[in-house]
Amino acid sequence: MINILIAEDHQVLIDGLRSMLRGQPDMRVVGEAITGPEVFHILRRQQVDVLLLDLELPGMSGEEICKELPHSYPTVKPLILTMH
């Protein structure tokens, strides 16, 4: 099972991603974060394999999160989602 954390500040996109992933038998969404600091709050409490990450989150950018991940959560793989 692949555990996924969605980090996105637009609820409609979160809902769409969750809906798409719901049909995948080997994947499950274990959390949703709408701010950068919330990402690390969830990572401390959940086993996460993949982080679907918006680059522009309130409180901490996706770039800052990606720089911190290898130090604190080296097994979490970020996948950047952006309109840029």
C-alpha positions in Angstrom: 0.0 0.0 0.0 1.3 3.5 -1.0 0.4 6.1 1.6 -0.1 9.5 0.2 -0.2 13.0 1.8 -1.8 15.8 -0.3 -0.4 19.2 0.4 -2.5 21.8 -1.4 -4.2 25.0 -0.4 -7.2 24.7 -2.7 -9.9 22.3 -1.5 -11.3 21.7 -4.9 -7.9 20.3 -6.0 -7.6 18.2 -2.9 -11.1 16.8 -3.5 -10.3 15.9 -7.1 -7.0 14.2 -6.2 -8.6 12.3 -3.4 -11.4 11.2 -5.8 -8.9 10.0 -8.5 -6.8 8.1 -6.0 -9.8 6.5 -4.3 -10.1 4.1 -7.2 -6.5 2.8 -6.9 -6.4 -0.4 -4.8 -2.8 0.0 -3.9 -2.9 3.7 -2.8 -4.6 5.5 0.0 -4.7 9.2 1.1 -3.6 9.3 4.7 -3.8 13.1 5.1 -4.4 16.5 3.7 -2.4 19.7 4.5 -3.3 23.2 3.5 -0.2 24.9 5.0 3.5 24.1 4.9 3.8 23.6 8.7 0.8 21.3 8.6 2.8 19.0 6.3 5.3 18.3 9.0 2.6 18.0 11.7 1.0 15.2 9.6 4.4 13.5 8.8 5.1 13.2 12.5 1.9 11.2 13.0 1.4 9.3 9.8 3.4 6.9 7.7 3.7 8.6 4.4 5.4 7.3 1.2 4.5 10.0 -1.3 3.9 13.7 -0.7 1.8 15.3 -3.5 3.0 18.9 -3.0 2.0 22.3 -4.2 4.9 24.7 -4.5 3.0 27.6 -3.1 1.6 26.9 0.4 0.9 29.3 3.2 3.5 29.3 6.0 6.2 27.4 4.2 6.9 27.0 0.5 7.0 23.6 -1.3 10.7 24.4 -2.1 11.4 24.8 1.6 9.6 21.6 2.4 11.6 19.7 -0.3 14.8 20.9 1.2 13.8 19.7 4.7 12.4 16.3 3.7 15.7 14.5 3.2 16.9 15.5 6.6 13.8 14.7 8.6 11.8 12.2 6.5 14.3 10.7 4.0 11.9 7.9 2.8 9.1 10.3 1.8 9.1 11.0 -1.9 7.8 14.4 -3.0 5.9 14.8 -6.2 5.4 18.5 -7.1 2.1 19.7 -8.4 2.1 23.2 -9.8 0.5 25.5 -12.4 3.8 27.3 -13.0 
